[in-house]
Amino acid sequence: MEFRDFHPTNAPASRARRPAAQAPSGEAHGLWRTLPLEGAFEVVYEDARGVWTTRILDARELKLGPGRTLLGGTDRAHGLYRGLRADRIRRLTEPAGGTRIETGILDWLLARADAQRRARGGRQRPRAA
């Protein structure tokens, strides 16, 4: 048997083929939005198995997407990029400033990214997600 026996090329299509709809101009870059964020943070993180780990992260960005937000940066212990889900961060400490946050972590990160954007003058090229 050949592939054509199961999927004949001259059979009428079960669905009409039409080009994909164009995304509105606001969604042209996808559903994820990236906010630049700088800083070194000590993060107590709960992974998918429920195990808590402490990581030191050199933050690069905050990625806002449908249903989740990721804090992205380089893990100092391994030298690898990590994207940590903000809802799984149990404690965030900023060693340079002595700030320690256990509740409202996402709100604090968003405020911090906004303050850094304003300090840069609000002018930065959009980054691809």
MDTraj code that builds the backbone (N, CA, C; nanometers):
import mdtraj as md
import numpy as np

residues = "MET GLU PHE ARG ASP PHE HIS PRO THR ASN ALA PRO ALA SER ARG ALA ARG ARG PRO ALA ALA GLN ALA PRO SER GLY GLU ALA HIS GLY LEU TRP ARG THR LEU PRO LEU GLU GLY ALA PHE GLU VAL VAL TYR GLU ASP ALA ARG GLY VAL TRP THR THR ARG ILE LEU ASP ALA ARG GLU LEU LYS LEU GLY PRO GLY ARG THR LEU LEU GLY GLY THR ASP ARG ALA HIS GLY LEU TYR ARG GLY LEU ARG ALA ASP ARG ILE ARG ARG LEU THR GLU PRO ALA GLY GLY THR ARG ILE GLU THR GLY ILE LEU ASP TRP LEU LEU ALA ARG ALA ASP ALA GLN ARG ARG ALA ARG GLY GLY ARG GLN ARG PRO ARG ALA ALA".split()
xyz = np.array([
    [0.0823, -0.1195, 0.0000],
    [0.0000, 0.0000, 0.0000],
    [0.0862, 0.1252, 0.0000],
    [0.0338, 0.2241, -0.0598],
    [0.1057, 0.3502, -0.0666],
    [0.0274, 0.4596, 0.0055],
    [0.0954, 0.5683, 0.0296],
    [0.0363, 0.6824, 0.0976],
    [-0.0872, 0.7325, 0.0225],
    [-0.0833, 0.7295, -0.1095],
    [-0.1934, 0.7805, -0.1908],
    [-0.3206, 0.6984, -0.1737],
    [-0.3062, 0.5721, -0.1328],
    [-0.4246, 0.4896, -0.1116],
    [-0.5094, 0.5431, 0.0038],
    [-0.4443, 0.6028, 0.1021],
    [-0.5159, 0.6569, 0.2178],
    [-0.5528, 0.8039, 0.2001],
    [-0.4694, 0.8745, 0.1264],
    [-0.4911, 1.0177, 0.1056],
    [-0.4834, 1.0488, -0.0428],
    [-0.5880, 1.0202, -0.1160],
    [-0.5823, 1.0452, -0.2607],
    [-0.5731, 1.1943, -0.2904],
    [-0.4921, 1.2282, -0.3868],
    [-0.4704, 1.3686, -0.4205],
    [-0.5847, 1.4288, -0.5010],
    [-0.6648, 1.3467, -0.5693],
    [-0.7724, 1.4021, -0.6502],
    [-0.9071, 1.4017, -0.5776],
    [-0.9084, 1.3640, -0.4488],
    [-1.0326, 1.3648, -0.3714],
    [-1.0658, 1.5074, -0.3289],
    [-1.1958, 1.5404, -0.3215],
    [-1.2321, 1.6753, -0.2769],
    [-1.1896, 1.6963, -0.1318],
    [-1.1488, 1.8150, -0.1038],
    [-1.1026, 1.8475, 0.0324],
    [-1.2209, 1.8506, 0.1272],
    [-1.1988, 1.8012, 0.2481],
    [-1.3073, 1.7996, 0.3463],
    [-1.3330, 1.9395, 0.4015],
    [-1.2318, 2.0234, 0.3996],
    [-1.2477, 2.1613, 0.4461],
    [-1.2023, 2.2560, 0.3369],
    [-1.2697, 2.3655, 0.3272],
    [-1.2268, 2.4666, 0.2305],
    [-1.0967, 2.5281, 0.2809],
    [-1.0015, 2.5397, 0.1946],
    [-0.8737, 2.5982, 0.2344],
    [-0.8776, 2.7479, 0.2091],
    [-0.8480, 2.8208, 0.3135],
    [-0.8395, 2.9654, 0.2988],
    [-0.7179, 3.0150, 0.3743],
    [-0.6671, 3.1266, 0.3342],
    [-0.5481, 3.1775, 0.4022],
    [-0.5797, 3.2141, 0.5469],
    [-0.4783, 3.2050, 0.6308],
    [-0.4952, 3.2386, 0.7724],
    [-0.5307, 3.3859, 0.7866],
    [-0.6135, 3.4140, 0.8832],
    [-0.6550, 3.5525, 0.9071],
    [-0.5368, 3.6332, 0.9588],
    [-0.5303, 3.7565, 0.9168],
    [-0.4252, 3.8456, 0.9634],
    [-0.4523, 3.8867, 1.1072],
    [-0.3473, 3.8893, 1.1886],
    [-0.3611, 3.9326, 1.3274],
    [-0.3789, 4.0837, 1.3302],
    [-0.4574, 4.1342, 1.4247],
    [-0.4679, 4.2793, 1.4380],
    [-0.3301, 4.3397, 1.4622],
    [-0.3154, 4.4672, 1.4300],
    [-0.1831, 4.5299, 1.4380],
    [-0.1229, 4.5228, 1.5778],
    [-0.2014, 4.5234, 1.6827],
    [-0.1497, 4.5152, 1.8184],
    [-0.0955, 4.3778, 1.8515],
    [-0.1376, 4.2742, 1.7793],
    [-0.0935, 4.1381, 1.8076],
    [0.0044, 4.0876, 1.7028],
    [0.0640, 4.1763, 1.6279],
    [0.1522, 4.1357, 1.5195],
    [0.2759, 4.0629, 1.5695],
    [0.3214, 4.0891, 1.6900],
    [0.4420, 4.0265, 1.7428],
    [0.4110, 3.9034, 1.8256],
    [0.2871, 3.8556, 1.8248],
    [0.2518, 3.7389, 1.9040],
    [0.1845, 3.7800, 2.0333],
    [0.1527, 3.6827, 2.1115],
    [0.0820, 3.7098, 2.2357],
    [0.1743, 3.7438, 2.3516],
    [0.3032, 3.7164, 2.3398],
    [0.3981, 3.7452, 2.4468],
    [0.4522, 3.8860, 2.4324],
    [0.4716, 3.9510, 2.5458],
    [0.5298, 4.0852, 2.5488],
    [0.6518, 4.0800, 2.6393],
    [0.7617, 4.1383, 2.5987],
    [0.8863, 4.1337, 2.6746],
    [0.9187, 4.2723, 2.7281],
    [0.9437, 4.2788, 2.8592],
    [0.9859, 4.4020, 2.9236],
    [1.1294, 4.3843, 2.9716],
    [1.2216, 4.4703, 2.9306],
    [1.3590, 4.4595, 2.9799],
    [1.3619, 4.4813, 3.1317],
    [1.4445, 4.4052, 3.1996],
    [1.4581, 4.4152, 3.3446],
    [1.6017, 4.3822, 3.3794],
    [1.6628, 4.4668, 3.4588],
    [1.8012, 4.4450, 3.4993],
    [1.8085, 4.4324, 3.6501],
    [1.8992, 4.3476, 3.6950],
    [1.9210, 4.3329, 3.8380],
    [1.9631, 4.1915, 3.8722],
    [2.0227, 4.1776, 3.9893],
    [2.0607, 4.0460, 4.0399],
    [1.9670, 4.0143, 4.1558],
    [1.9071, 3.8959, 4.1500],
    [1.8092, 3.8570, 4.2507],
    [1.8412, 3.7181, 4.3041],
    [1.8197, 3.7012, 4.4339],
    [1.8213, 3.5681, 4.4922],
    [1.6753, 3.5242, 4.4974],
    [1.6464, 3.4117, 4.4338],
    [1.5087, 3.3672, 4.4165],
    [1.4903, 3.2324, 4.4842],
    [1.3883, 3.2223, 4.5692],
    [1.3465, 3.0925, 4.6212],
    [1.2301, 3.0507, 4.5332],
    [1.2493, 2.9375, 4.4636],
    [1.1593, 2.8960, 4.3565],
    [1.1063, 2.7559, 4.3829],
    [0.9778, 2.7366, 4.3587],
    [0.9161, 2.6049, 4.3717],
    [0.8964, 2.5477, 4.2315],
    [0.9621, 2.4344, 4.2037],
    [0.9511, 2.3777, 4.0692],
    [0.8221, 2.2974, 4.0545],
    [0.8035, 2.2357, 3.9389],
    [0.6792, 2.1641, 3.9078],
    [0.6553, 2.0455, 4.0005],
    [0.7618, 1.9896, 4.0578],
    [0.7466, 1.8761, 4.1490],
    [0.7231, 1.9195, 4.2930],
    [0.7276, 2.0490, 4.3191],
    [0.7070, 2.0998, 4.4540],
    [0.8354, 2.1165, 4.5335],
    [0.9502, 2.0974, 4.4693],
    [1.0796, 2.1110, 4.5355],
    [1.1220, 2.2571, 4.5328],
    [1.1634, 2.3089, 4.6485],
    [1.2074, 2.4472, 4.6573],
    [1.3578, 2.4541, 4.6382],
    [1.4027, 2.5481, 4.5553],
    [1.5453, 2.5701, 4.5337],
    [1.5742, 2.7188, 4.5451],
    [1.6984, 2.7505, 4.5772],
    [1.7427, 2.8892, 4.5831],
    [1.8373, 2.9121, 4.4668],
    [1.8099, 3.0155, 4.3900],
    [1.8914, 3.0475, 4.2734],
    [1.9281, 3.1945, 4.2762],
    [2.0457, 3.2253, 4.2259],
    [2.0853, 3.3647, 4.2067],
    [2.0766, 3.3906, 4.0571],
    [1.9956, 3.4879, 4.0201],
    [1.9622, 3.5135, 3.8816],
    [2.0016, 3.6551, 3.8427],
    [2.0772, 3.6679, 3.7341],
    [2.1045, 3.7992, 3.6744],
    [1.9935, 3.8238, 3.5736],
    [1.8953, 3.9026, 3.6135],
    [1.7740, 3.9211, 3.5340],
    [1.8025, 3.9989, 3.4064],
    [1.7318, 3.9598, 3.2998],
    [1.7384, 4.0285, 3.1707],
    [1.6039, 4.0836, 3.1285],
    [1.4969, 4.0059, 3.1579],
    [1.3666, 4.0441, 3.1044],
    [1.2538, 3.9838, 3.1857],
    [1.1388, 4.0420, 3.1655],
    [1.0142, 3.9921, 3.2206],
    [0.9245, 3.9658, 3.1008],
    [0.8829, 3.8401, 3.0831],
    [0.7999, 3.8033, 2.9679],
    [0.6563, 3.7846, 3.0148],
    [0.5663, 3.8632, 2.9561],
    [0.4248, 3.8572, 2.9908],
    [0.3523, 3.7839, 2.8792],
    [0.2854, 3.6764, 2.9142],
    [0.2168, 3.5970, 2.8138],
    [0.0799, 3.5550, 2.8606],
    [0.0110, 3.4800, 2.7774],
    [-0.1238, 3.4363, 2.8140],
    [-0.1194, 3.3350, 2.9288],
    [-0.1654, 3.3772, 3.0436],
    [-0.1754, 3.2868, 3.1577],
    [-0.0520, 3.2734, 3.2432],
    [0.0616, 3.3296, 3.2027],
    [0.1801, 3.3201, 3.2865],
    [0.2779, 3.4311, 3.2559],
    [0.3638, 3.4564, 3.3536],
    [0.4689, 3.5556, 3.3404],
    [0.6000, 3.4895, 3.3801],
    [0.7040, 3.5135, 3.3019],
    [0.8342, 3.4533, 3.3262],
    [0.9372, 3.5602, 3.3588],
    [1.0185, 3.5332, 3.4600],
    [1.1341, 3.6156, 3.4910],
    [1.2526, 3.5464, 3.4255],
    [1.3119, 3.6101, 3.3260],
    [1.4198, 3.5486, 3.2503],
    [1.5536, 3.6093, 3.2826],
    [1.6544, 3.5232, 3.2931],
    [1.7884, 3.5702, 3.3209],
    [1.8863, 3.4554, 3.3284],
    [2.0100, 3.4868, 3.3610],
    [2.1159, 3.3873, 3.3687],
    [2.1316, 3.3384, 3.5114],
    [2.1247, 3.2078, 3.5293],
    [2.1448, 3.1441, 3.6586],
    [2.2955, 3.1409, 3.6848],
    [2.3410, 3.2064, 3.7908],
    [2.4848, 3.2160, 3.8170],
    [2.5484, 3.0801, 3.8457],
    [2.4771, 2.9912, 3.9101],
    [2.5343, 2.8615, 3.9467],
    [2.5663, 2.7762, 3.8247],
    [2.4852, 2.7854, 3.7208],
    [2.5029, 2.7003, 3.6035],
    [2.5445, 2.7771, 3.4784],
    [2.5309, 2.9082, 3.4802],
    [2.5665, 2.9889, 3.3641],
    [2.4694, 2.9741, 3.2487],
    [2.3472, 2.9282, 3.2765],
    [2.2474, 2.9053, 3.1730],
    [2.1311, 3.0024, 3.1878],
    [2.0654, 3.0299, 3.0749],
    [1.9455, 3.1134, 3.0784],
    [1.8315, 3.0331, 3.1404],
    [1.7579, 3.0965, 3.2298],
    [1.6421, 3.0336, 3.2921],
    [1.5233, 3.1269, 3.2799],
    [1.4081, 3.0676, 3.2579],
    [1.2818, 3.1406, 3.2609],
    [1.2014, 3.0871, 3.3772],
    [1.1914, 3.1633, 3.4842],
    [1.1226, 3.1188, 3.6050],
    [0.9814, 3.1759, 3.6074],
    [0.8830, 3.0894, 3.6281],
    [0.7447, 3.1361, 3.6361],
    [0.7280, 3.2223, 3.7601],
    [0.6734, 3.3400, 3.7415],
    [0.6590, 3.4342, 3.8526],
    [0.5643, 3.3819, 3.9603],
    [0.4660, 3.3011, 3.9223],
    [0.3732, 3.2502, 4.0227],
    [0.4353, 3.1405, 4.1088],
    [0.5519, 3.0900, 4.0714],
    [0.6203, 2.9886, 4.1513],
    [0.7359, 3.0451, 4.2332],
    [0.7597, 3.1753, 4.2233],
    [0.8634, 3.2393, 4.3045],
    [0.8046, 3.2644, 4.4429],
    [0.8652, 3.2051, 4.5438],
    [0.8141, 3.2157, 4.6816],
    [0.8771, 3.3313, 4.7577],
    [1.0016, 3.3653, 4.7240],
    [1.0676, 3.4800, 4.7879],
    [1.1685, 3.5354, 4.6899],
    [1.1773, 3.6664, 4.6834],
    [1.2718, 3.7337, 4.5958],
    [1.3496, 3.8334, 4.6807],
    [1.4811, 3.8238, 4.6755],
    [1.5668, 3.9144, 4.7520],
    [1.6608, 3.9834, 4.6552],
    [1.6758, 4.1130, 4.6742],
    [1.7711, 4.1899, 4.5947],
    [1.8895, 4.2228, 4.6862],
    [2.0001, 4.1513, 4.6716],
    [2.1129, 4.1708, 4.7628],
    [2.1698, 4.3132, 4.7622],
    [2.1705, 4.3784, 4.6470],
    [2.2282, 4.5129, 4.6380],
    [2.1492, 4.6143, 4.7197],
    [2.0186, 4.6045, 4.7177],
    [1.9357, 4.7005, 4.7886],
    [1.8820, 4.6499, 4.9210],
    [1.8968, 4.5206, 4.9465],
    [1.8473, 4.4637, 5.0707],
    [1.6969, 4.4416, 5.0714],
    [1.6333, 4.4525, 4.9556],
    [1.4890, 4.4332, 4.9461],
    [1.4562, 4.2844, 4.9503],
    [1.3552, 4.2487, 5.0316],
    [1.3094, 4.1097, 5.0412],
    [1.1578, 4.1099, 5.0257],
    [1.1088, 4.0326, 4.9283],
    [0.9663, 4.0314, 4.8986],
    [0.9157, 3.8882, 4.9044],
    [0.8041, 3.8683, 4.9741],
    [0.7431, 3.7354, 4.9822],
    [0.6010, 3.7342, 4.9271],
    [0.5392, 3.8481, 4.9156],
    [0.4054, 3.8589, 4.8556],
    [0.4069, 3.9736, 4.7558],
    [0.3236, 3.9634, 4.6538],
    [0.3172, 4.0690, 4.5525],
    [0.4430, 4.0765, 4.4680],
    [0.5056, 3.9619, 4.4444],
    [0.6325, 3.9593, 4.3710],
    [0.6136, 4.0059, 4.2271],
    [0.5099, 3.9584, 4.1615],
    [0.4858, 3.9983, 4.0228],
    [0.4617, 4.1489, 4.0127],
    [0.3824, 4.2042, 4.1035],
    [0.3569, 4.3486, 4.1020],
    [0.4866, 4.4268, 4.1212],
    [0.5729, 4.3793, 4.2099],
    [0.6999, 4.4468, 4.2354],
    [0.7891, 4.4411, 4.1114],
    [0.7942, 4.3244, 4.0455],
    [0.8758, 4.3109, 3.9246],
    [0.8251, 4.4008, 3.8120],
    [0.6929, 4.4089, 3.7964],
    [0.6356, 4.4968, 3.6941],
    [0.6677, 4.6430, 3.7232],
    [0.6562, 4.6833, 3.8490],
    [0.6874, 4.8212, 3.8873],
    [0.8351, 4.8513, 3.8650],
    [0.9193, 4.7551, 3.8956],
    [1.0638, 4.7721, 3.8771],
    [1.0984, 4.7864, 3.7285],
    [1.0387, 4.7029, 3.6432],
    [1.0629, 4.7123, 3.4990],
    [1.0142, 4.8467, 3.4447],
    [0.9006, 4.8940, 3.4942],
    [0.8478, 5.0228, 3.4501],
    [0.9385, 5.1376, 3.4955],
    [0.9874, 5.1306, 3.6185],
    [1.0776, 5.2349, 3.6685],
    [1.2079, 5.2376, 3.5885],
    [1.2601, 5.1216, 3.5535],
    [1.3820, 5.1173, 3.4720],
    [1.3569, 5.1715, 3.3322],
    [1.2385, 5.1434, 3.2773],
    [1.2041, 5.1963, 3.1443],
    [1.1982, 5.3483, 3.1478],
    [1.1359, 5.4020, 3.2527],
    [1.1279, 5.5481, 3.2650],
    [1.2654, 5.6101, 3.2865],
    [1.3521, 5.5417, 3.3604],
    [1.4873, 5.5926, 3.3841],
    [1.5693, 5.5954, 3.2553],
    [1.5429, 5.5035, 3.1642],
    [1.6116, 5.5017, 3.0349],
    [1.5536, 5.6051, 2.9394],
    [1.4454, 5.6673, 2.9771],
    [1.3839, 5.7671, 2.8916],
    [1.2709, 5.7119, 2.8082],
    [1.2362, 5.5861, 2.8274],
    [1.1252, 5.5270, 2.7552],
    [1.1534, 5.4984, 2.6092],
    [1.2756, 5.5264, 2.5661],
    [1.3083, 5.5048, 2.4258],
    [1.3979, 5.3826, 2.4137],
    [1.3419, 5.2790, 2.3626],
    [1.4185, 5.1576, 2.3364],
    [1.3511, 5.0842, 2.2234],
    [1.4321, 5.0239, 2.1389],
    [1.3771, 4.9472, 2.0290],
    [1.3044, 4.8261, 2.0842],
    [1.1895, 4.7915, 2.0277],
    [1.1200, 4.6706, 2.0724],
    [1.2042, 4.5467, 2.0442],
    [1.2059, 4.4541, 2.1414],
    [1.2823, 4.3313, 2.1264],
    [1.1895, 4.2191, 2.0836],
    [1.2416, 4.1328, 2.0008],
    [1.1635, 4.0166, 1.9572],
    [1.1473, 3.9198, 2.0719],
    [1.0300, 3.8574, 2.0793],
    [1.0052, 3.7624, 2.1885],
    [1.0653, 3.6290, 2.1639],
])
top = md.Topology()
chain = top.add_chain()
for i, resn in enumerate(residues, 1):
    res = top.add_residue(resn, chain, resSeq=i)
    for name in ("N", "CA", "C"):
        top.add_atom(name, md.element.get_by_symbol(name[0]), res)
traj = md.Trajectory(xyz[None], top)
